Amino acid sequence: MQIVFLDSTAIPKHIPIPRPDFAHDWIEYERTSAEETVERAKDADIVITSKVIFDRKTLEQLPKLKLIALTATGTNNIDLVAAAELGVAVRNVMGYSSTTVPEHVLGLIFALKHSLAGWLRDQTSAKWADCPQFCYFDYPITDVRGSTLGVFGKGCLGSEVGRLAQALGMKVLYAEHQDATICRDGYTPFDEVLKQADIVTLHCPLTENTQNLINARTLSQMKKGAFLINTGRGPLVDETALLDALKSGHLGGAALDVLVKEPPEKDNPLILAAKTMPNLIITPHIAWASDSAVTTLVKKVTQNIEDFVKSL
């Protein structure tokens, strides 16, 4: 079988993907553009990819393709209906980041509550050296313990974030779906979580119902001075509304590991704002990427491929 890895730079170079235990040819590309996809995948039985788009038009030009093995959880880059109709299996990977993402979120909580970005940025200048006393008080510092955390999405990541937050002495509220008529046990109505939370963290999947879940209206419902953390998917947040809420001072700060367009344009308003706003933290979609998580991920990718071939 021919296996083609279309975007190998989605995996750190020091963590190689284990090769499957059946006879195969392995072809690897660091990156693949939309214009290159069909040519590179036309002879492949199996494609490995993270972010290459496989829409219906692309899939129809790949009659030999049997499997798309994703090095990710999200399947939104694949037309799953077309793939099923054309007999192309799609296998994603779940659960590999259940430690690293919650730890990243906890790190962002501390960074926001203790204004770490502001203090760190000051050290690129002589601000502290020029201070007439041993310290200064330019940025707010508030306690994590006793804060209320609103968790949107109670899957393995949201649940683990909640568990860690409770261990730190935080009150944790899991938000019910936005338009739910009944609130399930263990959940709090959507609007109530927005009103009560000192920090909102997003762990829900991106669907038609959750796109722009955080928008001008929902941001206005949040407590003045509250923080927003998004390590889920960029389009869960209306970026224009978020920036407006930060500039107005209604939102106390935000920490984002994901954006609507990745990589962002250099003139992305949030990227530009982060250069001057100490209460806006942006990391480049790396919450998932601890060495242990990536090692687990690539092992599961190979296992998905082997299990699929055995089933033929």
N, C-alpha and C positions, 0 to 999 in steps of 0.2 A: 504494500500500500504506500501511496505517496502522502506524506504529511507536510503541510505548509504552514509555518508560523508567520503570520503577516505583520505583526508588530511586537517584536521581541523586546523592544525597549520599555514595554509595559511591565517588565520584570527586571529587577536590579541584576546587573551582570554578574555579581558575585554569588547569585543563587540560580544555578542552571535548572532547567526542567529535566527531570529524569526521563530517559528515553523508554518508550514502550517495549515490552518483552516479546513482540512479534516482529517478523521481517518487515522492514519498511525503509523508504527513502525519506530523509529529513531535509527540508529546505527551509531556510530561515531568512527573514527580512527584518531590518530594524524598524522600518515604518512603511506603510502602504497607503497611498492616496486612493481616492475614489476612482480615479482614472486608471489606476494600476491593478485594481482588485481582480477583475475578470481575467486579465492576462496571467497574473501570478497564480490564480487559483483554478485555472481551467482544467488542469490535469490532476488536481488534488482529490483524494478520497476523503481526507480529513483536513479541515482548516482549524488552526488554533488562532484565536484573536481575543483582544480585549475591547477595542473601540472601533474596529473597522465596520462600516455599515453594510449590511446585507439586506437590501430591499428586494421587492419582488422582481424588478427588472434585472438585478444582479443575479439573483438565485436562478432565474430562468435561463441564464447563459452558462450555468454550471451543472450540466446533466450528470457528470461523474461524481459530484459531491454527495457524500453520505452523512457526514457529521461536521457540525460546527462546535468545537470545544472552547468554551469561553474561559478566559483567565480572570473571571469576575463573577459577581452575583447578578448584576443587572442584565436583562435581556432586551433592553429597549432599543438597541442598535440592530436587532434582527426582526424582520417581518415574520413573526412566529406562525401566522396563518398561512402565508405563502410557503414557508419551510415545510409545514405539515402536509400541505397539499402536494408539494413536490417530492415528498419522501426524504427530506433532509432532517435528521435528528439534531436537536440543540441541547447541549448539556452545560449547565452553569455550575458554579461552586458556591456552596453555602457554608457559613459558620467559621470560616478561617480567621476572621478578624474580631472574634468575640472578646478578645482580651485587649488588643491594641486600640480599637476605636473607643471603647469606654475609657481607657486610660488617657487617650488624647482629649476626650471631652472633659475629664476631671482636670487635666492640665490647663485647659482653656478656662474652666470655671475659676481656678485659682488665679490665672493670669488676669482675668477681667476684674475679679473682686479685689485684687491687690494692685491693680494698675501696673503690672510688670512691664508691659510694652512701653509705657511712658518713662519709667525709671531707666529702662535699658537704653532707650533712644537718647536720653540725656547724656549718657556716658560717651556718646560720639562727639560731644562738645566739652567745654570746660565748665559746664554749669555747676557741678558739685565743687570743683576746685575753687570757683569764684564765690561760692556761698560763704557768707560771713559767720556761719555757725556750723555745727557738726552735721545737720540735716536740713531738709526743707520739705514743704508739704503741698506741692503743686497738684498732686493727683489724689483722688479719693482711695481710701483703703477701708474695706468693710469685711466682716467675718463671713466665711463660708458656713460654719456651723450656725444653725438656726435659720438659714435661708430656705425658701421654698423653691423647689425645682419642679417645673412642669415638663413632663416627658410626653412627647407626641410620637407614638409608635411604641408598642409594648412587645416587640419581638425579642430575639435573643440580645440584640444590642441595647435597645431601650431598657429592657429588664435588668441587664447587667449594670448599666449606668445608674439606674435607680437603686440597685443593691449597694453599689459603692457609695452613692450619695448618702444613703441612710446610715452607712457605717461612719460617715463623717459628721453625722448629727443633723443632716438636712431633712426637711419634710418633703416627701416626694408625692406628686400628684400625676397620675396617668390620665391623659385626656381621652375622653370618648370621641368617636367620630363627629365631625362638625355638624352634620344634619341628622344625627341619631334622635329618634323619638323616645328611646329607652336607654337609660344609663346602666351598663353592666356592673356587676359586683367588681370592686377593685379599680373602678374608673371614676373620674369626676367629669361633669359636663364640660364640654369644649370651652365655652365662654367663661366658665368659672375658673378654669385653669389659667386662661389668659389674664384674668383679673387678679388672681392671687399670687402668681408666680413671680419670684424675684429673678429667676433665670428660666428661659424656655429653651429646650434642646430638641432638635428634630431628628427622628429616626424612622419615619414612615416612608413607605415606598412612593415613588413618583407615579401617579396615575392621573387620569383626567380630573378626578375629584380632589387631588392634593396639589395639583399645579397652582402656584401662587397662593398656597395655603396661608402664607404670611404676606399680607397685603396692607394697603393703607387702612382698611377697616379693622383688621385683626390687630395690627400694630397699635392703633388708637385705643384698643381695648386693654392693651397691656399696661401694667402699673408704670407710672412715670419713674424713670431711672432703671427699669428692668433691663436685663441682658438677653440677647438672642444668640444661640449657638446652632450652627448648621453643619453637621458632618454627614448629612444624608445625600440629597441631590440638590444641585443648584437651583433648578426651576421650582423647588418648593417655596422659594422666596421671590417676591417682586423686588428686584434690586433697586429700582428707582424709589419705591416707597420706603425701603429700608434706609437708603441714604438720606431721604427727606426726614425720617424720624430721628436719625442720628444728628443731623444738622440742626434740627429744631430743639434738640435736647430732651425730647420726650423719651427716647431710648437712651439708656445709660451707656450702652456699648454693644458690640457684636463681635463674634468670632466665627469665621467662615473657613471651612476646609474645601468647600465646593462652590462653584459659580455656574451661572447659566451657560456660558460658553467657556470651554476649556481646551487649550490654554486661552486665557482672556486676551483681548486686544490691549495694546499698551495704553490706549486712552480710555479703557474701561473706567467709568466714574468711581467705582469702589476701589479699584487699584490706585487711582490717583488720590482719592481721599485718604487711603491708608498711609500715604507718605506724610501726612500732616496731622491726622487724627490719632492720638494715642489710645483711644478707646475702640479702635477698629483693628482687629487682628485677622490677617489672612494667611493661611497655609496652603500650599499647592497640592491639594487632594492627596495627602500622604498619611491621613489618620489610620488607614488600613495597613500601612507598609512596614511594620516591624519585621525583623529578620525571621522571627518564629512564625509570624502570620504568612509571610510570603513562602516560606518553606512548606508550610501546611498546604497553601494554595496550590503550588506546583505539583505536589504529590497527588492532590485530589484531581487535578487536571489529567495527569497521566492515568490515574485509576479510572476516571470517566472514559478515557479513550480505550483502555484495555477491556473494561466491562462492555462497552459498546461492540467492540470487535468480536468478543466471545459470544455475544448474543446473535451475531449474524448467521 
